[in-house]
Amino acid sequence: MANPGYGKRAAPGQLRRTHHDFTHLPPREAAIAAYIDRLPDGTDISVKTLAKALPASSRSR
């Protein structure tokens, strides 16, 4: 879990996820957004944590 104020938080009134939520983004950004969206509230989403968790193909161009 992240320190208070630094974890993932759902937006108030956020709609349920759909298959098309991130289709407007380039593939790399869509993969990162989808990964973050699936995480439970309170999860650490710092750059260092995401870099450790995401495959290299999602991080590099």
C-alpha positions in Angstrom: 0.0 0.0 0.0 1.1 3.5 -0.7 1.7 6.4 1.7 -1.5 8.5 2.2 -2.0 10.8 -0.8 0.2 8.8 -3.2 -1.9 5.7 -4.0 -4.4 5.1 -6.7 -7.9 6.4 -6.0 -11.1 5.9 -7.9 -12.8 9.0 -9.2 -16.2 9.8 -7.5 -19.0 8.5 -9.8 -16.6 6.7 -12.1 -18.4 4.5 -14.6 -17.6 0.8 -14.9 -14.7 -0.1 -17.1 -15.4 -1.0 -20.8 -13.3 -2.5 -23.5 -13.1 0.8 -25.3 -11.9 3.1 -22.5 -8.3 3.5 -23.7 -8.7 2.8 -27.5 -8.0 6.5 -28.3 -4.5 6.2 -26.8 -1.4 4.9 -28.5 -0.7 1.2 -27.6 2.0 1.8 -25.0 -0.1 4.5 -23.1 -3.2 2.3 -23.4 -1.4 -0.6 -21.8 -0.2 1.5 -18.9 -3.6 3.1 -18.4 -5.3 -0.3 -18.4 -2.8 -1.7 -15.9 -3.3 1.3 -13.5 -7.1 1.1 -13.9 -7.2 -2.6 -12.8 -5.2 -1.9 -9.6 -7.2 -1.7 -6.3 -7.5 1.7 -4.6 -4.5 2.5 -2.4 -2.0 0.8 -4.6 1.3 2.6 -5.0 1.5 4.0 -8.6 4.8 5.8 -8.3 7.0 5.9 -11.4 9.5 3.6 -9.8 6.8 1.0 -8.8 5.3 1.1 -12.3 8.7 0.7 -13.9 9.3 -2.5 -11.9 5.8 -3.9 -12.6 5.4 -3.2 -16.3 7.1 -5.2 -19.0 9.9 -3.4 -20.8 7.9 -3.2 -24.0 5.4 -1.0 -22.2 8.1 1.4 -21.0 10.3 1.9 -24.0 9.6 3.3 -27.5 
